[in-house]
Amino acid sequence: MDFAAAGLLDGLEGDERAARVELLERLAADGFTLQQLKGAVAEQRLALLPLERVLGGQYTAVEIAQRTGVPAELLVRIRRLLGLPASGPEDRVFTEEDAAAAESTRMFLEAGLGEDAIAEITRVLGEAMSRVAASSMAGFADAFLQPGDSEQDVAWRFAELAEQLVPAVSPVLLSAYKGHLRENVQRGVLSRAELEAGHIVGEQETAVCFADMVGFTTLGAEIEAEELGGVVGRFGELASDAASSQVRLVKTIGDAAMLTSREPEPLVGAALSLLEAAEEADLPSLRAGVALGSALARAGDLYGHAVNLASRVTAIARPGSVLCTKELRDAAPDAYDWSFAGRHRLKGIGDSVPLYRARRLAAAIADGGSGEDERSSRQKASRRRRRAAS
């Protein structure tokens, strides 16, 4: 190949040009076409082609189907449900791991798990793995990219490390999955009605909490993107820490977190703990809204009235406060110090809704201390709210 004539060496001189030529020659020898090389150069990912080859597929859906008995059409569908680019039955995009996954899929089908259930699980898995992969790639690059590296250095170092480290991820993923599955089993309930019906009921009474950062959009315009990413990452860690055996972190979305529990009392405690932890970590002020009502658990997420209501309540909560609906207050009347926050019209809810602000009891704040400790804590919280609002 005439790399210079193809424009693959434009703007390069000296050692950088020599390293590019050596890399191109080796990639061409490994079977990459000129068109592939030109595309990689244009997209500034030439050094990642060897890594792509390590992770790439070598089998078609038809070949995997012949080995496993799983229809090629289902294999292609599963790939799309995972959020991966569309492929045809004859495209070589499947790996040995895909073949093993197909064997598992066949076993699930034979055990009685329906295709619809497999599709839903696969879609959720794809969403989660997309984030895991993106985070892994960023961490990998930060750890192994060295100052002054040439494309040649990076290409083969990353490929060799991937061959060594990627297989080690499997037990990590399995461990995380089993851990979360165990927690879901421990929180799970199977009622007599569900046993009689032979399926899980739809909507159930659930406590739902949203917590978000105050002034996050303004903050994004004031600090560097990397620092903002650190704030979001720290917030996510604190939201995870706030969860417990009775409280589940459903998801984080940038500056917001959603938590849920079958029991209202521990969820309010988790919200208060999250706000306190954010203050300790010197993060922007948080606010939280908590509601009790019907919700439908689906694909690891929650939907329904309680979810919508908690979201609306959060939107009007003051910085540094946990605002709750009357139904939730009535479900845990003695667990916290409640103060009436007025009736509010919430978007899409209808009639005005009475809301209550939750604070820890004086005994919980000061370990049996005086009322002065309680007033002092409230005054500090008020000052924090005023600072956040300004």
C-alpha positions, 0 to 999 in steps of 0.5 A, a space after each residue: 500500500 502507498 500510505 503517503 499517496 492515500 493521505 495516511 501520513 499527512 502532517 507527520 514528520 520524523 519519529 511520529 511519521 516513522 512510527 505511523 508507517 511501522 504501525 500501518 505496515 503491521 496492520 496491513 500485514 494483519 489483514 486490515 484493508 486500505 479503506 479500514 486504515 483510512 477510516 481509522 486515521 480519519 476518526 483518530 482511532 488507528 492505534 485502537 485497531 489491534 485492540 478492536 481485533 482482539 475483541 472482535 468476532 470471528 463467527 456468524 450467527 448461522 455458525 453459532 446457530 449450528 453449534 448451539 441450536 439457537 435460531 440465527 434470527 434470535 441471535 441477531 435479535 439478542 445482539 440488537 437488544 444489547 444495543 450493538 450495531 445491527 448485523 446480518 446472519 452471515 456477518 462475522 461479529 460473534 465470539 466464543 463468548 457469544 457462543 457460550 451465551 447462546 448455549 445459556 440462552 438455549 438452556 433458559 428457553 428449555 427451562 421455560 423462560 419465555 423469549 419476551 422475558 429473555 428480551 427484557 433481561 437482555 435489553 436491561 443488560 445491554 444498557 448496564 454493560 454499555 455504561 460498564 464498558 465506557 467506564 472500563 475503557 476510560 479507566 483503562 486508557 487513564 491507567 496505561 496511556 503514558 506521556 509521549 506514547 506513539 500510536 505504535 506504542 499504544 496499539 500493541 500495549 493496549 492489545 496485549 493488556 486486553 488479552 490478559 485482563 479482559 478474561 479476568 472481568 468475567 468473575 467480577 461481573 458474575 460476582 456483582 450479578 450474584 450479589 445484587 440478585 441475592 439482595 433482590 431475593 432478600 428484599 423480595 416478597 411472595 404473597 399468597 395471591 401471587 402464589 395462587 395466581 402463578 405470577 408477580 402482581 403488577 403495581 404495589 404500594 412503594 415508597 419512592 425518593 428522588 434526590 438531586 443537586 441544586 443549581 447543577 446546570 449553573 455549576 456546569 457553566 462555572 467549572 471544568 468538565 472533568 471537575 463536574 464529572 468528579 462531582 457527579 461521580 462522588 454523588 453517585 458513590 454517596 447515593 450507593 452508600 445511602 442504600 441499605 438492606 431495606 432501601 434500593 438505589 434504582 438509578 442515578 441520572 447525572 445530578 439525580 438519584 432514585 431510591 425505593 423501599 417497601 418501608 417508608 421509614 428507612 427511605 426517609 432516613 436514607 434521604 436524610 443520610 444522603 443530604 448529610 453526606 453530600 454536605 460532609 463531602 462539600 458537594 452542592 446542596 441536595 434536595 429530596 422528595 419522597 412519596 408513598 403510593 402505587 408503582 410498577 417494577 419493570 426492567 429494574 426500574 419503577 413506574 407509576 403514580 408514586 414515581 411521578 409524585 416523588 419527582 414533582 415533590 423534589 422539584 419544589 423542595 428547598 435546598 437541604 430539605 427532605 419533603 414528603 407527602 402526607 401519606 408517607 408522613 402518616 406511615 411513619 409519624 413518630 420516626 422523624 420530626 415533621 413540620 407542615 410545609 403547606 399545600 402545593 399544586 404539582 404539575 400533572 397531579 390535580 388537587 393541591 397536595 399537603 407536604 411535610 418536611 422531615 428532620 431527624 429527631 433531636 435525640 437522633 441529632 444530638 444523641 439525647 442532647 438538648 433542644 438547643 442542639 436541635 435549634 442550632 442544627 436547624 439554624 445551620 441547615 437554614 444558612 446552608 439553604 440560603 447560601 445554596 439559593 443565592 
